[in-house]
Structure formats: C-alpha cells, structure tokens
Amino acid sequence: MEERRWDEERLKKAMEEGKEEFIELTIKLNDLIVDFCMRALKSAEASKGEPLNPIQVEQMISYEIGALLEQISDPQFMNLIIEKAKLKYA
C-alpha cells in the first residue's frame, strides 16, 4: 500500500492558520512553567524558614526548569503524552 505524502502547500497553509493558536499555547506553557517554579520557590522558602536570596532564587528556578525538561524528555513520559494525544485526536 502506498503511503500518502503530505501536501506541503496545504500543510504550510494550515500551520500558518494555526500560528495564533501556537502562540497562545506557548504563552500558556510559559505560565505553567512559572507556576512550577513558584511552587518550588515557596517550598524552598518554607523549608528554609526565611526568604531566599537572589542567587538562591535563580538557582531554584534553573533547577526546576532543568527537572521539568528532564521529565518531559523521559521516553516513558513522552510515550504517555503520545498516547493521550492520539486518544484525544481520535
């Protein structure tokens, strides 16, 4: 059976039309990452019992972003997302 090829012009047009949605989703993703960072900062501050200094804040944020990137790069996590997206698409 011959595999259907992408119609590059139609795909390009669809991607261009979806650009605004992509931007909105990127903003939501950024806000969600900030929420994860805020959770980590609040937890660190609570365990320390005093406000974090600017260096500690930056270190916690960098650590949290790194942990998130590591998690979403994990093959098991990626497979879970793939399966959920396929179910949602169906």
HELIX and SHEET records of a PDB file:
HELIX    1   1 GLU A    8  GLU A   17  1                                  10    
HELIX    2   2 LYS A   19  LYS A   48  1                                  30    
HELIX    3   3 PRO A   54  SER A   73  1                                  20    
HELIX    4   4 PRO A   75  TYR A   89  1                                  15    
END                                                                             
